[in-house]
């Protein structure tokens, strides 16, 4: 499980870091044995959180990171599409 956990976390951060820089994202994570994991990712303007990109809770940490990575991938596609529409139109 340790190797799988490392790989999933690495994959998550490989998707998160570029989007964090490009769209000014802020992440909050919380883990406990009782409740499992929680990941929140927000788009920010200055110090203000303006739009929730991801809000996940799951008993299994690996599943939580996998779902968050998938949500970030979808977010990246949507934002990229919006940028292309603005340029075209």
C-alpha positions as CSV (number, residue, x, y, z in Angstrom):
1,X,0.0,0.0,0.0
2,X,2.8,2.4,0.7
3,X,4.1,2.3,-2.9
4,X,0.5,2.7,-4.2
5,X,-0.1,5.6,-1.9
6,X,3.1,7.3,-3.0
7,X,2.2,6.9,-6.7
8,X,-1.3,8.3,-6.2
9,X,-0.1,11.3,-4.2
10,X,2.6,12.0,-6.8
11,X,0.1,11.8,-9.6
12,X,-2.3,14.2,-7.8
13,X,0.5,16.8,-7.2
14,X,1.6,16.5,-10.8
15,X,-1.8,17.6,-11.9
16,X,-2.3,20.1,-9.0
17,X,0.9,22.1,-9.2
18,X,0.6,23.5,-12.8
19,X,-3.1,24.3,-12.3
20,X,-2.2,25.9,-8.9
21,X,0.2,28.3,-10.6
22,X,-2.0,29.0,-13.6
23,X,-5.3,29.6,-11.8
24,X,-4.2,30.6,-8.3
25,X,-5.6,27.6,-6.5
26,X,-5.5,27.0,-2.8
27,X,-5.8,23.5,-1.2
28,X,-6.9,22.4,2.3
29,X,-6.4,18.8,3.3
30,X,-7.5,17.1,6.5
31,X,-6.9,13.4,7.5
32,X,-8.1,11.4,10.5
33,X,-8.5,7.7,11.2
34,X,-12.1,8.1,12.2
35,X,-13.4,10.3,9.3
36,X,-10.9,9.5,6.6
37,X,-9.6,12.2,4.2
38,X,-10.9,15.5,3.0
39,X,-9.5,17.6,0.1
40,X,-10.8,21.0,-0.7
41,X,-9.4,23.0,-3.6
42,X,-10.4,26.7,-4.2
43,X,-9.8,29.2,-7.0
44,X,-8.7,32.4,-5.4
45,X,-8.5,36.1,-6.1
46,X,-5.9,37.7,-3.8
47,X,-6.6,36.3,-0.4
48,X,-10.3,35.5,-1.1
49,X,-11.5,32.1,-2.1
50,X,-13.9,32.6,-5.0
51,X,-14.9,29.3,-6.5
52,X,-14.7,25.7,-5.1
53,X,-13.0,23.4,-7.6
54,X,-13.0,20.2,-5.5
55,X,-14.6,19.2,-2.2
56,X,-14.1,15.5,-1.5
57,X,-14.4,13.3,1.6
58,X,-13.6,9.6,1.5
59,X,-12.7,7.0,4.2
60,X,-9.8,5.7,2.0
61,X,-7.0,8.2,1.5
62,X,-5.9,6.7,-1.8
63,X,-9.4,6.9,-3.2
64,X,-9.7,10.5,-2.1
65,X,-6.5,11.5,-3.9
66,X,-7.6,9.6,-7.0
67,X,-10.9,11.3,-7.1
68,X,-9.3,14.7,-6.6
69,X,-6.8,14.1,-9.4
70,X,-9.7,13.2,-11.7
71,X,-11.6,16.3,-10.7
72,X,-8.5,18.5,-11.3
73,X,-8.1,16.9,-14.8
74,X,-11.7,17.8,-15.7
75,X,-11.2,21.3,-14.2
76,X,-8.1,21.8,-16.4
77,X,-10.0,20.8,-19.5
78,X,-12.9,23.1,-18.7
79,X,-10.7,26.1,-18.0
80,X,-8.6,25.5,-21.1
81,X,-11.8,25.4,-23.1
82,X,-13.0,28.7,-21.6
83,X,-9.7,30.3,-22.5
84,X,-9.9,29.2,-26.1
85,X,-13.5,30.5,-26.4
86,X,-12.4,33.9,-25.1
87,X,-9.5,34.0,-27.6
88,X,-11.8,33.0,-30.5
89,X,-14.6,35.2,-29.7
